[in-house]
Amino acid sequence: MAAWHRSRRADIGLRATGLLLCWVSYTAMSQVVAMHVSPHKAGILAYGIAAVGFIAASAGSALTLWGRHLFDEIEVSARWRGRPDLSVSIPPGGNIEMDIPEPAMLVVGRDIDGDWTVRESAGMLLGRFSSAQAAQRFAEAERSGADGPPFRSRARPAVRVGSRGGWAWSAIGH
């Protein structure tokens, strides 16, 4: 695919289109204001014109401000990247073996909702429980194999420290 948007000419065209869309938005919003319709009696026409104005203002401001940079590639954080596919091999005997790395440690703790959780040290949630005893029993059962990962327990509830995932450990007591 040709990178048509990387040229200076395309940048000017995108920004000009953005200004045109801003003008369309201004015209649509002016029309809605001129209709003198109360919010309780607004009909489909008023809402339609307002929606056109909102969409034109949003797209127009994005095109005007960013131009060709609207199409720039960005690096996605490792947290939001997809995990690599697991390799599955079927031996002649018919038993399926999966190549899944064992977690280094299981962590028992509380999430911000107050539920007890068991997570891998990498952060993947393995289970959510209503009591600490149930979570610890699950962690012990998971590591009951010959070389299962150790686990650590944390009795304090987690404190929100701005994590997007809705689960975070407090920095106190580590």
Disulfide bonds with the S-S distance in Angstrom:
none
